[in-house]
């Protein structure tokens, strides 16, 4: 008997390539939209730490010191009045929390809740 041999073809189909490319584009768009929000969060945390190290003792002085740092670093998400300032023993704890809504496409968006204080930095 004549036996023909057809080797199995291996590889990715055009549909597979298109799905992989779509996934890569989706992840890239998500990263480009979310990264600036996290960079801003890091800047706010640095400004908060600089405010604590400035030596301000009263609530108003702390708010003004943070606002100066915020103006220098172009922080517009929160201001000095949005800070949570408490005293634990002899230590002053400065904190903040805010929500950032990031639109992705059509009616789909991401909500990220940012929060930090000087005790947990």
Buried (B, 14 or more C-beta within 10 A) or exposed (E): EEEEEEEEEEEEEEEEEEEEEEEEEEEEEEEEBBEEBEEBBEBBBBBBBBBBEBEBEEBEBBBBBBBBBBEEBEBEBBBBEEBEBEEEEEEBBBBBEEEBEEEEEEEEEEEEEBEBBBEEE
